[in-house]
Amino acid sequence: MDFIKTLILGLVEGITEWLPISSTGHMILVNEFMKTTDSFLVTDVFLYVIQLGAILAIVTLYFHKLNPFSLKKTKAERDATWVMWFKVLVACIPAAVIGLLLNDFMEHFENPWVISATLILYGVAFILVERKNKTATTTAMNQLSWRTALFIGLFQVLSIVPGTSRSGATILGAILLGCSRELAAEFSFFLAVPVMVGVSFLKLVTNDYIMTGTEWGLLLLGMAVAYFVSMAAVKFLTDYVKRHDFKVFGWYRIVLGLLVILFFSIFR
């Protein structure tokens, strides 16, 4: 059963990590529905380190764009890549500082009620922002200012509350700051690389959980599934936002949040 549950969790992680609907929230809820209790699959080690599979998908898909050493780029293009990475690191500072301070405290909020509330709250926010969204003033990575990068990083801090969605918070913040939907999604992808690698490493070194060989196998399986599913999810989102807005994700969050409240009110 753990094998099947791992496949399901890897699928959920791969789909929800990049869509603005909260991967961690979905993972916690799926574990609740599958009655996964007292299992390796509900530990922070599994729930956070499995995200590395999703990160590898971004590195694979955007390797050329992310690689500042590529010989296929001109010197100006390599310099621009370094500048982009420095902007990403600037955007990581708020989450690195505040996230470390509140990491243990926020674990108390990993419950269906908080998740449902944040799902609905940010669902409404997406709908309202998209209704008032004006023509973007920043449409390319080289137009993204240092100030805007830092402020997107501040929005990312909101994602420490379970159910918020790291990609949701950063995309919403970027749109509010004048970025196009395509740029907002792409910067959110790139911002995830150092953040999620850092969080996964933090969970590994600060957790006292000692994994067995079987558990290592389950973790690697979950990462592999998340990797391949993420490849498809990222391609879908980048293509989708070229022609559509994010309202559908807002409505999805609201409906899911209401269903979670209804389910846990009746059956728990």
Number of C-alpha atoms within 10 A of each C-alpha: 7 13 13 10 17 21 19 19 26 30 21 21 29 31 24 23 26 27 22 27 27 26 27 25 23 22 23 21 19 16 17 15 10 10 10 16 11 8 12 19 22 16 15 16 23 25 22 22 24 27 27 22 24 32 26 21 22 22 16 12 13 14 13 15 15 18 15 19 14 15 10 9 15 10 13 9 15 19 14 16 22 16 16 22 18 14 22 24 19 18 27 23 16 19 20 17 11 14 19 13 11 13 15 9 10 13 13 11 14 16 15 21 17 18 27 25 20 24 30 22 17 24 27 17 15 25 18 13 16 16 11 9 14 13 11 14 13 20 16 14 17 11 11 19 12 16 12 19 24 19 18 29 27 20 21 29 22 18 21 19 21 28 33 30 29 31 28 30 25 30 30 26 22 26 25 18 17 19 26 23 24 20 22 27 26 21 25 24 21 19 25 24 19 16 21 18 16 14 18 20 16 16 19 17 10 9 12 9 13 10 13 10 9 10 16 14 13 23 22 19 18 31 28 22 22 31 27 18 21 29 20 13 21 23 11 14 18 15 12 14 16 11 9 11 15 21 18 13 19 24 18 15 27 21 15 19 24 14 13 18 16 13 13 12 10 7 6 6
